[in-house]
Amino acid sequence: MRLCWLVSLAFLCAACGACSKSSKASGPGSGTAPSEGPAIGAKGGPAPVTVWPTNAPQQSIDGDGFIITFAAPDAPIGTEVMALVEVKPKKPYHLNHEYPTELSLKAPDGVKLSKETYENNPDKRDAKVWHDEVGVFEIGYTALAKAEGLRSIEANFLFAVCTDASCDPKTATLSIPVVTQ
């Protein structure tokens, strides 16, 4: 009986340990946001922290009621990498969970996007994280050939920030640099 109890306890401990580990790599250089913290669409509670790629300089847009930060790691030819786009509302705002958020992308010649449009609304959740205090999109792209000069993924970002009294739709235009290795 004692042996059965110990075996059951061992399985329970192993199962709990397996559940707490992410199946996706995250951390410096991986370009992924952490899987810990509130799920997409979470309201309240602590906001997740974005893990930025180590070889990608961050750029920011300081808008009226929001800050957008984005970064793209160097892209080895023929290998998909992930750029990150993060939006944080300024106080007293929070991100709207119902607004038809859209991140539309246009790739330069020699770059293939995983998707051209990322959405976040009640019917479609493409965001890696969508929380009252932070939203993060992970954008996959592949550099097909090395190019001379600077290339950029052009992005148009539609979203809304809200207070308890009103919601304000916002638009931002981003130019995400693509650097090939």
VMD Tcl script that builds the backbone (N, CA, C; Angstrom):
set m [mol new atoms 543]
animate dup $m
set s [atomselect $m all]
$s set {name element resname resid chain x y z} {
  {N N MET 1 A 0.834 -1.184 0.000}
  {CA C MET 1 A 0.000 0.000 0.000}
  {C C MET 1 A 0.881 1.250 0.000}
  {N N ARG 2 A 1.917 1.229 0.866}
  {CA C ARG 2 A 2.825 2.357 0.935}
  {C C ARG 2 A 3.519 2.584 -0.404}
  {N N LEU 3 A 3.871 1.494 -1.100}
  {CA C LEU 3 A 4.523 1.583 -2.399}
  {C C LEU 3 A 3.586 2.238 -3.415}
  {N N CYS 4 A 2.310 1.859 -3.417}
  {CA C CYS 4 A 1.332 2.470 -4.332}
  {C C CYS 4 A 1.219 3.959 -4.064}
  {N N TRP 5 A 1.195 4.329 -2.790}
  {CA C TRP 5 A 1.087 5.743 -2.427}
  {C C TRP 5 A 2.307 6.516 -2.917}
  {N N LEU 6 A 3.507 5.972 -2.745}
  {CA C LEU 6 A 4.740 6.625 -3.184}
  {C C LEU 6 A 4.799 6.745 -4.701}
  {N N VAL 7 A 4.372 5.695 -5.407}
  {CA C VAL 7 A 4.359 5.736 -6.867}
  {C C VAL 7 A 3.376 6.809 -7.344}
  {N N SER 8 A 2.192 6.870 -6.722}
  {CA C SER 8 A 1.205 7.894 -7.082}
  {C C SER 8 A 1.746 9.293 -6.841}
  {N N LEU 9 A 2.429 9.490 -5.713}
  {CA C LEU 9 A 3.019 10.785 -5.384}
  {C C LEU 9 A 4.101 11.154 -6.402}
  {N N ALA 10 A 4.901 10.178 -6.817}
  {CA C ALA 10 A 5.958 10.432 -7.808}
  {C C ALA 10 A 5.353 10.861 -9.135}
  {N N PHE 11 A 4.272 10.187 -9.588}
  {CA C PHE 11 A 3.609 10.584 -10.830}
  {C C PHE 11 A 3.020 11.981 -10.738}
  {N N LEU 12 A 2.434 12.301 -9.605}
  {CA C LEU 12 A 1.850 13.627 -9.398}
  {C C LEU 12 A 2.926 14.704 -9.470}
  {N N CYS 13 A 4.060 14.486 -8.824}
  {CA C CYS 13 A 5.164 15.450 -8.859}
  {C C CYS 13 A 5.704 15.610 -10.271}
  {N N ALA 14 A 5.845 14.511 -10.988}
  {CA C ALA 14 A 6.354 14.565 -12.362}
  {C C ALA 14 A 5.381 15.327 -13.247}
  {N N ALA 15 A 4.089 15.099 -13.078}
  {CA C ALA 15 A 3.080 15.786 -13.888}
  {C C ALA 15 A 3.091 17.282 -13.601}
  {N N CYS 16 A 3.203 17.670 -12.355}
  {CA C CYS 16 A 3.235 19.094 -12.009}
  {C C CYS 16 A 4.479 19.765 -12.579}
  {N N GLY 17 A 5.594 19.085 -12.524}
  {CA C GLY 17 A 6.831 19.631 -13.067}
  {C C GLY 17 A 6.751 19.789 -14.569}
  {N N ALA 18 A 6.130 18.843 -15.263}
  {CA C ALA 18 A 6.013 18.922 -16.715}
  {C C ALA 18 A 5.090 20.051 -17.126}
  {N N CYS 19 A 4.039 20.298 -16.366}
  {CA C CYS 19 A 3.092 21.359 -16.711}
  {C C CYS 19 A 3.698 22.737 -16.556}
  {N N SER 20 A 4.655 22.887 -15.674}
  {CA C SER 20 A 5.196 24.210 -15.418}
  {C C SER 20 A 6.253 24.613 -16.429}
  {N N LYS 21 A 6.665 23.687 -17.309}
  {CA C LYS 21 A 7.681 24.011 -18.297}
  {C C LYS 21 A 7.016 24.327 -19.621}
  {N N SER 22 A 7.512 25.352 -20.277}
  {CA C SER 22 A 6.994 25.725 -21.585}
  {C C SER 22 A 7.556 24.788 -22.636}
  {N N SER 23 A 6.729 24.428 -23.613}
  {CA C SER 23 A 7.212 23.587 -24.684}
  {C C SER 23 A 7.932 24.401 -25.741}
  {N N LYS 24 A 7.808 25.710 -25.721}
  {CA C LYS 24 A 8.464 26.589 -26.667}
  {C C LYS 24 A 9.651 27.255 -25.998}
  {N N ALA 25 A 10.703 27.451 -26.750}
  {CA C ALA 25 A 11.875 28.122 -26.188}
  {C C ALA 25 A 11.550 29.575 -25.931}
  {N N SER 26 A 11.998 30.090 -24.817}
  {CA C SER 26 A 11.894 31.521 -24.568}
  {C C SER 26 A 13.134 31.934 -23.821}
  {N N GLY 27 A 13.398 33.198 -23.894}
  {CA C GLY 27 A 14.578 33.701 -23.221}
  {C C GLY 27 A 15.391 34.536 -24.170}
  {N N PRO 28 A 16.533 34.996 -23.727}
  {CA C PRO 28 A 17.340 35.873 -24.551}
  {C C PRO 28 A 17.656 35.243 -25.900}
  {N N GLY 29 A 17.409 36.015 -26.947}
  {CA C GLY 29 A 17.743 35.581 -28.285}
  {C C GLY 29 A 16.686 34.740 -28.966}
  {N N SER 30 A 15.667 34.281 -28.241}
  {CA C SER 30 A 14.668 33.437 -28.881}
  {C C SER 30 A 13.597 34.261 -29.566}
  {N N GLY 31 A 13.419 35.513 -29.142}
  {CA C GLY 31 A 12.420 36.359 -29.768}
  {C C GLY 31 A 11.001 36.009 -29.383}
  {N N THR 32 A 10.824 35.249 -28.331}
  {CA C THR 32 A 9.476 34.895 -27.931}
  {C C THR 32 A 9.118 35.573 -26.624}
  {N N ALA 33 A 7.851 35.864 -26.485}
  {CA C ALA 33 A 7.369 36.407 -25.226}
  {C C ALA 33 A 7.187 35.240 -24.273}
  {N N PRO 34 A 7.289 35.454 -22.992}
  {CA C PRO 34 A 7.166 34.354 -22.044}
  {C C PRO 34 A 5.772 33.755 -22.053}
  {N N SER 35 A 5.679 32.455 -21.752}
  {CA C SER 35 A 4.381 31.806 -21.724}
  {C C SER 35 A 3.756 31.883 -20.341}
  {N N GLU 36 A 4.511 32.338 -19.369}
  {CA C GLU 36 A 3.973 32.483 -18.019}
  {C C GLU 36 A 3.082 33.719 -17.965}
  {N N GLY 37 A 2.223 33.815 -16.972}
  {CA C GLY 37 A 1.399 34.999 -16.807}
  {C C GLY 37 A 0.036 34.816 -17.443}
  {N N PRO 38 A -0.738 35.896 -17.477}
  {CA C PRO 38 A -2.101 35.831 -17.961}
  {C C PRO 38 A -2.166 35.420 -19.429}
  {N N ALA 39 A -3.228 34.722 -19.778}
  {CA C ALA 39 A -3.431 34.292 -21.153}
  {C C ALA 39 A -3.855 35.471 -22.012}
  {N N ILE 40 A -3.891 35.236 -23.312}
  {CA C ILE 40 A -4.366 36.257 -24.226}
  {C C ILE 40 A -5.762 36.671 -23.785}
  {N N GLY 41 A -6.014 37.944 -23.771}
  {CA C GLY 41 A -7.314 38.452 -23.388}
  {C C GLY 41 A -7.475 38.628 -21.891}
  {N N ALA 42 A -6.425 38.427 -21.125}
  {CA C ALA 42 A -6.518 38.546 -19.675}
  {C C ALA 42 A -6.768 39.989 -19.269}
  {N N LYS 43 A -7.602 40.153 -18.278}
  {CA C LYS 43 A -7.883 41.474 -17.732}
  {C C LYS 43 A -7.458 41.468 -16.274}
  {N N GLY 44 A -6.750 42.503 -15.858}
  {CA C GLY 44 A -6.288 42.588 -14.479}
  {C C GLY 44 A -5.091 41.693 -14.243}
  {N N GLY 45 A -4.588 41.699 -13.027}
  {CA C GLY 45 A -3.420 40.893 -12.684}
  {C C GLY 45 A -2.157 41.504 -13.256}
  {N N PRO 46 A -1.008 40.948 -12.903}
  {CA C PRO 46 A 0.249 41.507 -13.398}
  {C C PRO 46 A 0.411 41.242 -14.891}
  {N N ALA 47 A 0.974 42.218 -15.604}
  {CA C ALA 47 A 1.211 42.078 -17.034}
  {C C ALA 47 A 2.439 41.219 -17.285}
  {N N PRO 48 A 2.408 40.400 -18.337}
  {CA C PRO 48 A 3.586 39.618 -18.678}
  {C C PRO 48 A 4.721 40.537 -19.137}
  {N N VAL 49 A 5.934 40.050 -19.063}
  {CA C VAL 49 A 7.102 40.823 -19.478}
  {C C VAL 49 A 7.592 40.272 -20.813}
  {N N THR 50 A 7.840 41.154 -21.768}
  {CA C THR 50 A 8.316 40.741 -23.085}
  {C C THR 50 A 9.799 40.401 -23.023}
  {N N VAL 51 A 10.164 39.276 -23.630}
  {CA C VAL 51 A 11.572 38.875 -23.740}
  {C C VAL 51 A 12.032 39.275 -25.136}
  {N N TRP 52 A 12.942 40.228 -25.210}
  {CA C TRP 52 A 13.401 40.768 -26.490}
  {C C TRP 52 A 14.590 39.982 -27.010}
  {N N PRO 53 A 14.695 39.826 -28.346}
  {CA C PRO 53 A 15.868 39.169 -28.928}
  {C C PRO 53 A 17.135 39.947 -28.557}
  {N N THR 54 A 18.203 39.237 -28.265}
  {CA C THR 54 A 19.433 39.901 -27.817}
  {C C THR 54 A 20.157 40.619 -28.950}
  {N N ASN 55 A 19.990 40.177 -30.190}
  {CA C ASN 55 A 20.713 40.803 -31.295}
  {C C ASN 55 A 19.835 41.766 -32.092}
  {N N ALA 56 A 18.828 42.339 -31.459}
  {CA C ALA 56 A 17.903 43.214 -32.168}
  {C C ALA 56 A 17.707 44.525 -31.405}
  {N N PRO 57 A 18.154 45.634 -31.978}
  {CA C PRO 57 A 17.916 46.908 -31.300}
  {C C PRO 57 A 16.422 47.239 -31.297}
  {N N GLN 58 A 15.951 47.726 -30.165}
  {CA C GLN 58 A 14.543 48.098 -30.042}
  {C C GLN 58 A 14.331 49.523 -30.547}
  {N N GLN 59 A 13.201 49.719 -31.201}
  {CA C GLN 59 A 12.789 51.046 -31.635}
  {C C GLN 59 A 11.425 51.318 -31.020}
  {N N SER 60 A 11.113 52.589 -30.771}
  {CA C SER 60 A 9.843 52.927 -30.121}
  {C C SER 60 A 9.141 54.073 -30.809}
  {N N ILE 61 A 7.830 54.060 -30.679}
  {CA C ILE 61 A 6.976 55.164 -31.097}
  {C C ILE 61 A 6.205 55.591 -29.859}
  {N N ASP 62 A 6.362 56.840 -29.472}
  {CA C ASP 62 A 5.674 57.380 -28.301}
  {C C ASP 62 A 4.457 58.148 -28.799}
  {N N GLY 63 A 3.282 57.515 -28.714}
  {CA C GLY 63 A 2.059 58.108 -29.235}
  {C C GLY 63 A 1.192 58.703 -28.140}
  {N N ASP 64 A 0.051 59.220 -28.545}
  {CA C ASP 64 A -0.908 59.821 -27.626}
  {C C ASP 64 A -1.676 58.705 -26.910}
  {N N GLY 65 A -1.258 58.362 -25.698}
  {CA C GLY 65 A -1.920 57.330 -24.904}
  {C C GLY 65 A -1.296 55.955 -25.017}
  {N N PHE 66 A -0.185 55.823 -25.755}
  {CA C PHE 66 A 0.433 54.509 -25.943}
  {C C PHE 66 A 1.915 54.642 -26.299}
  {N N ILE 67 A 2.639 53.536 -26.120}
  {CA C ILE 67 A 4.020 53.401 -26.584}
  {C C ILE 67 A 4.106 52.065 -27.317}
  {N N ILE 68 A 4.621 52.113 -28.548}
  {CA C ILE 68 A 4.854 50.886 -29.313}
  {C C ILE 68 A 6.351 50.677 -29.386}
  {N N THR 69 A 6.798 49.469 -29.066}
  {CA C THR 69 A 8.206 49.101 -29.167}
  {C C THR 69 A 8.283 47.894 -30.096}
  {N N PHE 70 A 9.287 47.900 -30.969}
  {CA C PHE 70 A 9.438 46.773 -31.880}
  {C C PHE 70 A 10.908 46.483 -32.120}
  {N N ALA 71 A 11.182 45.215 -32.461}
  {CA C ALA 71 A 12.555 44.778 -32.708}
  {C C ALA 71 A 12.521 43.544 -33.595}
  {N N ALA 72 A 13.538 43.444 -34.462}
  {CA C ALA 72 A 13.670 42.287 -35.339}
  {C C ALA 72 A 15.112 41.800 -35.279}
  {N N PRO 73 A 15.315 40.512 -34.997}
  {CA C PRO 73 A 16.685 39.995 -34.937}
  {C C PRO 73 A 17.288 39.880 -36.335}
  {N N ASP 74 A 18.614 39.783 -36.404}
  {CA C ASP 74 A 19.277 39.517 -37.678}
  {C C ASP 74 A 18.714 38.222 -38.252}
  {N N ALA 75 A 18.558 38.200 -39.576}
  {CA C ALA 75 A 17.914 37.065 -40.228}
  {C C ALA 75 A 18.897 36.275 -41.084}
  {N N PRO 76 A 19.273 35.072 -40.654}
  {CA C PRO 76 A 20.085 34.224 -41.522}
  {C C PRO 76 A 19.268 33.881 -42.779}
  {N N ILE 77 A 19.896 33.886 -43.943}
  {CA C ILE 77 A 19.206 33.607 -45.199}
  {C C ILE 77 A 18.520 32.244 -45.115}
  {N N GLY 78 A 17.228 32.223 -45.460}
  {CA C GLY 78 A 16.466 30.983 -45.508}
  {C C GLY 78 A 15.950 30.468 -44.182}
  {N N THR 79 A 16.157 31.205 -43.095}
  {CA C THR 79 A 15.709 30.774 -41.766}
  {C C THR 79 A 14.656 31.747 -41.240}
  {N N GLU 80 A 13.517 31.202 -40.801}
  {CA C GLU 80 A 12.485 32.073 -40.252}
  {C C GLU 80 A 12.916 32.600 -38.887}
  {N N VAL 81 A 12.733 33.903 -38.693}
  {CA C VAL 81 A 12.985 34.540 -37.398}
  {C C VAL 81 A 11.722 35.285 -36.982}
  {N N MET 82 A 11.674 35.705 -35.737}
  {CA C MET 82 A 10.500 36.374 -35.200}
  {C C MET 82 A 10.828 37.804 -34.773}
  {N N ALA 83 A 10.112 38.743 -35.347}
  {CA C ALA 83 A 10.156 40.126 -34.883}
  {C C ALA 83 A 9.059 40.274 -33.838}
  {N N LEU 84 A 9.236 41.204 -32.915}
  {CA C LEU 84 A 8.215 41.459 -31.901}
  {C C LEU 84 A 7.704 42.880 -32.031}
  {N N VAL 85 A 6.392 43.039 -31.874}
  {CA C VAL 85 A 5.762 44.346 -31.805}
  {C C VAL 85 A 4.962 44.368 -30.513}
  {N N GLU 86 A 5.287 45.316 -29.643}
  {CA C GLU 86 A 4.643 45.418 -28.329}
  {C C GLU 86 A 3.961 46.775 -28.221}
  {N N VAL 87 A 2.727 46.785 -27.742}
  {CA C VAL 87 A 2.030 48.039 -27.469}
  {C C VAL 87 A 1.698 48.082 -25.979}
  {N N LYS 88 A 2.011 49.235 -25.357}
  {CA C LYS 88 A 1.670 49.454 -23.945}
  {C C LYS 88 A 0.889 50.760 -23.846}
  {N N PRO 89 A -0.287 50.707 -23.248}
  {CA C PRO 89 A -1.031 51.948 -23.042}
  {C C PRO 89 A -0.417 52.758 -21.906}
  {N N LYS 90 A -0.514 54.073 -22.013}
  {CA C LYS 90 A -0.066 54.948 -20.925}
  {C C LYS 90 A -1.223 55.095 -19.939}
  {N N LYS 91 A -0.909 55.369 -18.694}
  {CA C LYS 91 A -1.939 55.600 -17.666}
  {C C LYS 91 A -2.753 56.821 -18.055}
  {N N PRO 92 A -4.022 56.839 -17.907}
  {CA C PRO 92 A -4.941 55.904 -17.257}
  {C C PRO 92 A -5.548 54.878 -18.214}
  {N N TYR 93 A -4.967 54.714 -19.412}
  {CA C TYR 93 A -5.534 53.817 -20.421}
  {C C TYR 93 A -5.232 52.345 -20.155}
  {N N HIS 94 A -6.036 51.487 -20.799}
  {CA C HIS 94 A -5.769 50.053 -20.891}
  {C C HIS 94 A -6.106 49.638 -22.329}
  {N N LEU 95 A -5.601 48.481 -22.757}
  {CA C LEU 95 A -5.892 48.007 -24.111}
  {C C LEU 95 A -7.327 47.503 -24.190}
  {N N ASN 96 A -7.947 47.773 -25.318}
  {CA C ASN 96 A -9.305 47.304 -25.567}
  {C C ASN 96 A -9.244 45.853 -26.039}
  {N N HIS 97 A -10.047 44.981 -25.443}
  {CA C HIS 97 A -10.066 43.558 -25.783}
  {C C HIS 97 A -11.103 43.236 -26.852}
  {N N GLU 98 A -11.993 44.150 -27.138}
  {CA C GLU 98 A -13.085 43.910 -28.091}
  {C C GLU 98 A -12.847 44.574 -29.448}
  {N N TYR 99 A -12.038 45.622 -29.479}
  {CA C TYR 99 A -11.790 46.368 -30.714}
  {C C TYR 99 A -11.123 45.459 -31.756}
  {N N PRO 100 A -11.490 45.598 -33.034}
  {CA C PRO 100 A -10.869 44.759 -34.071}
  {C C PRO 100 A -9.430 45.203 -34.368}
  {N N THR 101 A -8.520 44.824 -33.489}
  {CA C THR 101 A -7.102 45.159 -33.631}
  {C C THR 101 A -6.535 44.453 -34.857}
  {N N GLU 102 A -5.712 45.191 -35.616}
  {CA C GLU 102 A -5.125 44.603 -36.823}
  {C C GLU 102 A -3.719 45.143 -37.044}
  {N N LEU 103 A -2.803 44.246 -37.339}
  {CA C LEU 103 A -1.435 44.598 -37.698}
  {C C LEU 103 A -1.232 44.076 -39.122}
  {N N SER 104 A -1.215 45.001 -40.105}
  {CA C SER 104 A -1.071 44.648 -41.524}
  {C C SER 104 A 0.368 44.895 -41.943}
  {N N LEU 105 A 0.948 43.928 -42.656}
  {CA C LEU 105 A 2.356 43.999 -43.018}
  {C C LEU 105 A 2.560 43.948 -44.531}
  {N N LYS 106 A 3.620 44.621 -44.982}
  {CA C LYS 106 A 4.037 44.551 -46.379}
  {C C LYS 106 A 5.542 44.316 -46.376}
  {N N ALA 107 A 5.950 43.190 -46.991}
  {CA C ALA 107 A 7.364 42.812 -47.000}
  {C C ALA 107 A 8.085 43.436 -48.189}
  {N N PRO 108 A 9.370 43.756 -48.001}
  {CA C PRO 108 A 10.174 44.225 -49.135}
  {C C PRO 108 A 10.555 43.036 -50.025}
  {N N ASP 109 A 11.083 43.326 -51.202}
  {CA C ASP 109 A 11.571 42.262 -52.082}
  {C C ASP 109 A 12.606 41.426 -51.336}
  {N N GLY 110 A 12.548 40.110 -51.529}
  {CA C GLY 110 A 13.516 39.219 -50.909}
  {C C GLY 110 A 13.196 38.816 -49.487}
  {N N VAL 111 A 11.988 39.173 -48.999}
  {CA C VAL 111 A 11.564 38.787 -47.648}
  {C C VAL 111 A 10.178 38.158 -47.747}
  {N N LYS 112 A 10.020 36.998 -47.127}
  {CA C LYS 112 A 8.736 36.293 -47.115}
  {C C LYS 112 A 8.148 36.362 -45.706}
  {N N LEU 113 A 6.919 36.838 -45.594}
  {CA C LEU 113 A 6.215 36.908 -44.312}
  {C C LEU 113 A 5.471 35.604 -44.044}
  {N N SER 114 A 5.403 35.195 -42.794}
  {CA C SER 114 A 4.584 34.040 -42.413}
  {C C SER 114 A 3.108 34.357 -42.617}
  {N N LYS 115 A 2.728 35.589 -42.301}
  {CA C LYS 115 A 1.358 36.089 -42.474}
  {C C LYS 115 A 1.451 37.563 -42.830}
  {N N GLU 116 A 0.481 38.059 -43.573}
  {CA C GLU 116 A 0.468 39.484 -43.908}
  {C C GLU 116 A -0.417 40.291 -42.964}
  {N N THR 117 A -1.338 39.616 -42.280}
  {CA C THR 117 A -2.247 40.313 -41.369}
  {C C THR 117 A -2.380 39.520 -40.075}
  {N N TYR 118 A -2.197 40.221 -38.964}
  {CA C TYR 118 A -2.389 39.646 -37.634}
  {C C TYR 118 A -3.565 40.382 -37.005}
  {N N GLU 119 A -4.483 39.620 -36.425}
  {CA C GLU 119 A -5.671 40.214 -35.823}
  {C C GLU 119 A -5.763 39.838 -34.355}
  {N N ASN 120 A -6.460 40.678 -33.613}
  {CA C ASN 120 A -6.776 40.350 -32.230}
  {C C ASN 120 A -8.132 40.967 -31.923}
  {N N ASN 121 A -9.128 40.120 -31.777}
  {CA C ASN 121 A -10.490 40.539 -31.474}
  {C C ASN 121 A -11.196 39.338 -30.852}
  {N N PRO 122 A -12.457 39.466 -30.462}
  {CA C PRO 122 A -13.112 38.326 -29.808}
  {C C PRO 122 A -13.159 37.055 -30.655}
  {N N ASP 123 A -13.108 37.175 -31.995}
  {CA C ASP 123 A -13.200 36.006 -32.863}
  {C C ASP 123 A -11.859 35.432 -33.297}
  {N N LYS 124 A -10.797 36.231 -33.244}
  {CA C LYS 124 A -9.491 35.766 -33.717}
  {C C LYS 124 A -8.409 36.340 -32.822}
  {N N ARG 125 A -7.563 35.468 -32.285}
  {CA C ARG 125 A -6.515 35.880 -31.347}
  {C C ARG 125 A -5.140 35.513 -31.899}
  {N N ASP 126 A -4.567 36.400 -32.715}
  {CA C ASP 126 A -3.219 36.178 -33.239}
  {C C ASP 126 A -2.139 36.709 -32.307}
  {N N ALA 127 A -2.512 37.560 -31.364}
  {CA C ALA 127 A -1.516 38.148 -30.466}
  {C C ALA 127 A -0.900 37.068 -29.586}
  {N N LYS 128 A 0.403 37.172 -29.379}
  {CA C LYS 128 A 1.097 36.275 -28.449}
  {C C LYS 128 A 0.610 36.561 -27.026}
  {N N VAL 129 A 0.423 37.846 -26.723}
  {CA C VAL 129 A -0.087 38.305 -25.424}
  {C C VAL 129 A -1.040 39.453 -25.700}
  {N N TRP 130 A -2.185 39.466 -25.024}
  {CA C TRP 130 A -3.079 40.632 -25.073}
  {C C TRP 130 A -3.658 40.800 -23.683}
  {N N HIS 131 A -3.180 41.775 -22.960}
  {CA C HIS 131 A -3.471 42.023 -21.556}
  {C C HIS 131 A -3.867 43.488 -21.439}
  {N N ASP 132 A -4.515 43.880 -20.365}
  {CA C ASP 132 A -4.868 45.294 -20.172}
  {C C ASP 132 A -3.661 46.215 -20.351}
  {N N GLU 133 A -2.485 45.773 -19.880}
  {CA C GLU 133 A -1.301 46.632 -19.831}
  {C C GLU 133 A -0.288 46.403 -20.939}
  {N N VAL 134 A -0.435 45.341 -21.729}
  {CA C VAL 134 A 0.536 45.064 -22.791}
  {C C VAL 134 A -0.059 44.112 -23.833}
  {N N GLY 135 A 0.264 44.384 -25.090}
  {CA C GLY 135 A -0.093 43.484 -26.184}
  {C C GLY 135 A 1.164 43.200 -26.987}
  {N N VAL 136 A 1.359 41.938 -27.390}
  {CA C VAL 136 A 2.554 41.562 -28.134}
  {C C VAL 136 A 2.158 40.685 -29.323}
  {N N PHE 137 A 2.653 41.068 -30.501}
  {CA C PHE 137 A 2.535 40.242 -31.697}
  {C C PHE 137 A 3.919 39.724 -32.049}
  {N N GLU 138 A 3.986 38.459 -32.425}
  {CA C GLU 138 A 5.209 37.819 -32.884}
  {C C GLU 138 A 5.059 37.657 -34.399}
  {N N ILE 139 A 5.955 38.267 -35.156}
  {CA C ILE 139 A 5.844 38.299 -36.609}
  {C C ILE 139 A 6.945 37.446 -37.221}
  {N N GLY 140 A 6.555 36.381 -37.884}
  {CA C GLY 140 A 7.528 35.505 -38.527}
  {C C GLY 140 A 7.864 35.988 -39.926}
  {N N TYR 141 A 9.160 35.976 -40.249}
  {CA C TYR 141 A 9.583 36.315 -41.610}
  {C C TYR 141 A 10.871 35.594 -41.944}
  {N N THR 142 A 11.110 35.435 -43.253}
  {CA C THR 142 A 12.303 34.766 -43.755}
  {C C THR 142 A 12.956 35.645 -44.810}
  {N N ALA 143 A 14.238 35.917 -44.636}
  {CA C ALA 143 A 15.013 36.627 -45.665}
  {C C ALA 143 A 15.421 35.587 -46.698}
  {N N LEU 144 A 15.027 35.810 -47.948}
  {CA C LEU 144 A 15.303 34.836 -49.004}
  {C C LEU 144 A 16.650 35.068 -49.665}
  {N N ALA 145 A 17.146 36.294 -49.580}
  {CA C ALA 145 A 18.437 36.624 -50.186}
  {C C ALA 145 A 19.032 37.816 -49.465}
  {N N LYS 146 A 20.341 37.891 -49.491}
  {CA C LYS 146 A 21.032 39.042 -48.907}
  {C C LYS 146 A 20.801 40.236 -49.830}
  {N N ALA 147 A 20.646 41.406 -49.256}
  {CA C ALA 147 A 20.383 42.596 -50.073}
  {C C ALA 147 A 21.297 43.734 -49.659}
  {N N GLU 148 A 21.597 44.576 -50.605}
  {CA C GLU 148 A 22.367 45.788 -50.326}
  {C C GLU 148 A 21.424 46.822 -49.742}
  {N N GLY 149 A 21.899 47.592 -48.806}
  {CA C GLY 149 A 21.092 48.664 -48.227}
  {C C GLY 149 A 20.084 48.163 -47.217}
  {N N LEU 150 A 19.305 49.086 -46.707}
  {CA C LEU 150 A 18.326 48.785 -45.665}
  {C C LEU 150 A 17.002 48.348 -46.284}
  {N N ARG 151 A 16.467 47.261 -45.769}
  {CA C ARG 151 A 15.128 46.803 -46.140}
  {C C ARG 151 A 14.273 46.854 -44.884}
  {N N SER 152 A 12.983 47.087 -45.068}
  {CA C SER 152 A 12.077 47.159 -43.924}
  {C C SER 152 A 10.740 46.519 -44.250}
  {N N ILE 153 A 10.165 45.914 -43.219}
  {CA C ILE 153 A 8.781 45.453 -43.285}
  {C C ILE 153 A 7.931 46.644 -42.857}
  {N N GLU 154 A 7.048 47.077 -43.732}
  {CA C GLU 154 A 6.169 48.202 -43.414}
  {C C GLU 154 A 4.922 47.660 -42.729}
  {N N ALA 155 A 4.510 48.295 -41.637}
  {CA C ALA 155 A 3.377 47.805 -40.863}
  {C C ALA 155 A 2.417 48.939 -40.545}
  {N N ASN 156 A 1.141 48.627 -40.610}
  {CA C ASN 156 A 0.088 49.551 -40.197}
  {C C ASN 156 A -0.641 48.881 -39.033}
  {N N PHE 157 A -0.661 49.544 -37.877}
  {CA C PHE 157 A -1.176 48.954 -36.642}
  {C C PHE 157 A -2.423 49.722 -36.212}
  {N N LEU 158 A -3.555 49.032 -36.149}
  {CA C LEU 158 A -4.825 49.597 -35.690}
  {C C LEU 158 A -5.197 48.938 -34.368}
  {N N PHE 159 A -5.497 49.733 -33.351}
  {CA C PHE 159 A -5.859 49.204 -32.033}
  {C C PHE 159 A -6.610 50.296 -31.291}
  {N N ALA 160 A -7.045 50.019 -30.082}
  {CA C ALA 160 A -7.743 51.028 -29.280}
  {C C ALA 160 A -7.289 50.951 -27.831}
  {N N VAL 161 A -7.187 52.128 -27.215}
  {CA C VAL 161 A -6.921 52.232 -25.783}
  {C C VAL 161 A -8.144 52.865 -25.128}
  {N N CYS 162 A -8.413 52.467 -23.888}
  {CA C CYS 162 A -9.635 52.908 -23.224}
  {C C CYS 162 A -9.367 53.380 -21.797}
  {N N THR 163 A -10.252 54.244 -21.334}
  {CA C THR 163 A -10.365 54.565 -19.915}
  {C C THR 163 A -11.715 54.012 -19.481}
  {N N ASP 164 A -12.105 54.245 -18.249}
  {CA C ASP 164 A -13.425 53.798 -17.810}
  {C C ASP 164 A -14.536 54.568 -18.515}
  {N N ALA 165 A -14.216 55.778 -19.031}
  {CA C ALA 165 A -15.227 56.629 -19.638}
  {C C ALA 165 A -15.293 56.540 -21.161}
  {N N SER 166 A -14.175 56.224 -21.841}
  {CA C SER 166 A -14.184 56.235 -23.306}
  {C C SER 166 A -13.101 55.329 -23.888}
  {N N CYS 167 A -13.255 55.036 -25.166}
  {CA C CYS 167 A -12.239 54.287 -25.906}
  {C C CYS 167 A -11.791 55.115 -27.100}
  {N N ASP 168 A -10.489 55.088 -27.368}
  {CA C ASP 168 A -9.914 55.876 -28.450}
  {C C ASP 168 A -9.198 54.962 -29.440}
  {N N PRO 169 A -9.733 54.846 -30.678}
  {CA C PRO 169 A -9.020 54.084 -31.699}
  {C C PRO 169 A -7.703 54.784 -32.045}
  {N N LYS 170 A -6.669 53.983 -32.315}
  {CA C LYS 170 A -5.341 54.513 -32.640}
  {C C LYS 170 A -4.823 53.839 -33.908}
  {N N THR 171 A -3.956 54.563 -34.619}
  {CA C THR 171 A -3.274 54.034 -35.795}
  {C C THR 171 A -1.806 54.404 -35.692}
  {N N ALA 172 A -0.941 53.457 -35.993}
  {CA C ALA 172 A 0.499 53.730 -36.001}
  {C C ALA 172 A 1.110 53.042 -37.212}
  {N N THR 173 A 2.091 53.697 -37.809}
  {CA C THR 173 A 2.825 53.136 -38.934}
  {C C THR 173 A 4.236 52.807 -38.455}
  {N N LEU 174 A 4.665 51.569 -38.702}
  {CA C LEU 174 A 5.978 51.106 -38.266}
  {C C LEU 174 A 6.812 50.714 -39.482}
  {N N SER 175 A 8.096 50.848 -39.349}
  {CA C SER 175 A 9.041 50.382 -40.343}
  {C C SER 175 A 10.046 49.475 -39.625}
  {N N ILE 176 A 9.844 48.163 -39.757}
  {CA C ILE 176 A 10.631 47.177 -39.017}
  {C C ILE 176 A 11.827 46.770 -39.878}
  {N N PRO 177 A 13.050 47.109 -39.448}
  {CA C PRO 177 A 14.218 46.818 -40.281}
  {C C PRO 177 A 14.510 45.320 -40.400}
  {N N VAL 178 A 14.921 44.916 -41.601}
  {CA C VAL 178 A 15.314 43.536 -41.867}
  {C C VAL 178 A 16.803 43.542 -42.168}
  {N N VAL 179 A 17.586 42.916 -41.300}
  {CA C VAL 179 A 19.044 42.831 -41.475}
  {C C VAL 179 A 19.375 41.360 -41.731}
  {N N THR 180 A 20.022 41.081 -42.866}
  {CA C THR 180 A 20.372 39.706 -43.200}
  {C C THR 180 A 21.808 39.401 -42.783}
  {N N GLN 181 A 22.027 38.140 -42.467}
  {CA C GLN 181 A 23.371 37.680 -42.078}
  {C C GLN 181 A 24.025 36.988 -43.252}
}
mol reanalyze $m
mol bondsrecalc $m
mol representation Tube
mol addrep $m
